[in-house]
Amino acid sequence: MSLARGLGLAATIAAGGALLHAAPAAAFVPALRGRYWPELAGIGAADHVALTFDDGPDPASTPHFLRLLEIRQVRATFFLLGAQAARAPWLVKEIAAAGHEIGVHGWAHRCWLRYGPRRMHDELARAVDTIDRASGQRPQWIRAPYGVFSASSLQAARRLGLTPVLWTCWGFDWTARATARSVLRTVLKDLDGGGTVLLHDSDHAASPGSWRTALAALGPLLDECEHRALRVGPLADHAVGQ
């Protein structure tokens, strides 16, 4: 085989490997995951809504969400970043003590397409162990930052006993232009029984102060779910895939 032909074959193989690595990222498209991967979309019991939060814990914001949820007697699933959990283990413990479920959002808020298999596994294992030590609750669920899974992340999740899940509706609450009204309107546009809602209890990877917008929208969202006779709770009560 000539050098040119050999290099061409190597490039073709490398391109094929890159495509396989990135293929799961297609599930980011809501229409695709809702149709082909309902479990990954977080579609569950028709009379239930799973309430989830990403990017915490954050001592400046997460306690406000915990207080509102306590007042409303609602439990949720918090997808935590390992690095954030390491900075505030007491807050991780407080989330768990309040009866909320804890999932993994990775170690840092970076796109997983950049990670190879070994680094992906090591970072997820580190996040799981950090959260487990702080909360006494080993995570069951995993959600990729930006909603972008890779083949390596799914392989690592399987080895760590984590179930991947995304969402059916979100509020674009992380943007600077978002308002409580726009967040509520955006969530309700796609909210049905069996859906999974994504909001953010931290502005760690968002516009500064954007968590206040999510917090302001949370009460009206719970009111609307109550009006529709929809139970609200964590993914553990959502019967995903059943």
Order of alpha helices (4+ residues) and beta strands (2+ residues): alpha-alpha-alpha-beta-alpha-beta-alpha-alpha-beta-alpha-beta-alpha-beta-beta-alpha-beta-alpha-beta
